Amino acid sequence: MLCDQHGTVWLARTLKKRRAILEAFVASANRRNIVLSHCTRDVKEARSWLGDAGHGATDGVVAKRLDGPYQPGVRA
């Protein structure tokens, strides 16, 4: 989540904090058409997702640092 309903910009916040804010927003919205992507810290689970990538289960896997800010246009 990059900003909230009040216009507060969250770019400098860590992914961990932005994800928590986004999860709270989605829970409070209580809408079936708002769905979060799955996330995990479990390497075994992530490898399973990667193994299924491209077979209809998912398009792929993205890995990001939890302590990193949002960096528009930057790819590792």
Sine and cosine of phi, psi and omega as CSV:
sin_phi,cos_phi,sin_psi,cos_psi,sin_omega,cos_omega
0.00,0.00,0.79,-0.61,-0.09,-1.00
-0.99,-0.13,-0.39,0.92,0.10,-0.99
-0.40,-0.92,0.31,-0.95,0.01,-1.00
-0.97,-0.24,-0.06,-1.00,-0.06,-1.00
-0.91,0.41,-0.27,0.96,0.01,-1.00
-1.00,-0.09,-0.01,1.00,0.00,-1.00
1.00,0.03,0.11,0.99,0.06,-1.00
-0.93,0.37,0.82,-0.57,-0.03,-1.00
-1.00,0.03,0.73,-0.68,-0.09,-1.00
-0.94,-0.34,0.27,0.96,-0.08,-1.00
-0.83,0.55,-0.63,0.77,-0.06,-1.00
-0.98,0.18,-0.22,0.97,0.01,-1.00
-0.95,0.32,0.45,-0.89,0.02,-1.00
-0.93,0.36,0.35,-0.94,0.07,-1.00
-0.84,0.54,-0.64,0.77,0.01,-1.00
-0.84,0.55,-0.71,0.70,-0.01,-1.00
-0.94,0.34,-0.70,0.72,0.00,-1.00
-0.88,0.47,-0.64,0.77,0.01,-1.00
-0.91,0.42,-0.67,0.74,0.02,-1.00
-0.88,0.47,-0.67,0.74,0.03,-1.00
-0.90,0.44,-0.69,0.73,0.00,-1.00
-0.90,0.43,-0.67,0.74,0.03,-1.00
-0.88,0.48,-0.66,0.75,0.03,-1.00
-0.91,0.42,-0.65,0.76,0.03,-1.00
-0.88,0.48,-0.75,0.67,-0.02,-1.00
-0.89,0.46,-0.67,0.75,0.02,-1.00
-0.89,0.46,-0.66,0.75,-0.02,-1.00
-0.96,0.28,-0.45,0.89,0.01,-1.00
-0.94,0.35,-0.52,0.86,0.05,-1.00
0.77,0.64,0.75,0.66,-0.01,-1.00
-0.86,-0.51,0.73,-0.68,0.02,-1.00
-0.95,0.32,-0.38,0.92,-0.05,-1.00
-1.00,0.02,0.05,1.00,0.12,-0.99
-0.95,-0.32,0.93,-0.38,-0.09,-1.00
-0.80,-0.61,0.76,-0.65,0.06,-1.00
-1.00,0.08,0.55,-0.84,0.15,-0.99
-0.92,0.38,0.52,-0.85,0.06,-1.00
-0.92,0.38,0.48,-0.88,0.10,-1.00
-0.58,-0.81,0.41,-0.91,-0.01,-1.00
-0.42,-0.91,0.40,-0.92,0.17,-0.99
-0.96,-0.29,-0.03,1.00,-0.06,-1.00
-1.00,0.06,0.91,-0.41,-0.05,-1.00
-0.87,0.49,-0.64,0.77,-0.01,-1.00
-0.88,0.48,-0.69,0.72,0.02,-1.00
-0.91,0.42,-0.68,0.73,0.02,-1.00
-0.89,0.46,-0.66,0.75,0.05,-1.00
-0.89,0.46,-0.60,0.80,0.05,-1.00
-0.89,0.45,-0.70,0.71,0.05,-1.00
-0.87,0.49,-0.69,0.73,-0.01,-1.00
-0.89,0.45,-0.62,0.78,0.04,-1.00
-0.90,0.44,-0.50,0.86,0.00,-1.00
-1.00,0.02,-0.18,0.98,-0.07,-1.00
-0.86,0.52,0.71,-0.70,0.03,-1.00
1.00,0.09,0.00,1.00,0.00,-1.00
-0.93,-0.37,0.50,0.87,0.03,-1.00
1.00,0.01,-0.26,0.97,-0.03,-1.00
-0.99,0.15,-0.63,0.78,-0.04,-1.00
-0.32,-0.95,0.36,-0.93,0.04,-1.00
-0.99,0.17,-0.41,0.91,-0.03,-1.00
0.24,-0.97,-0.16,-0.99,-0.03,-1.00
-0.79,-0.61,0.68,-0.73,0.05,-1.00
-0.89,-0.45,0.74,-0.67,0.05,-1.00
-0.92,-0.39,0.75,-0.66,-0.01,-1.00
-0.69,-0.72,0.47,-0.88,0.08,-1.00
-0.97,0.25,0.74,-0.67,0.02,-1.00
-0.92,0.38,-0.47,0.88,-0.06,-1.00
-1.00,-0.05,0.14,0.99,-0.05,-1.00
-1.00,-0.09,0.54,-0.84,0.09,-1.00
-0.98,0.19,0.21,-0.98,0.11,-0.99
-0.96,0.29,0.74,-0.67,-0.01,-1.00
-0.81,-0.59,1.00,-0.07,-0.05,-1.00
-0.83,0.56,0.76,-0.65,0.07,-1.00
0.98,0.21,-0.01,1.00,-0.03,-1.00
-0.99,-0.13,0.78,-0.63,0.07,-1.00
-0.86,-0.52,0.64,-0.77,-0.01,-1.00
-0.97,0.24,0.00,0.00,0.00,0.00
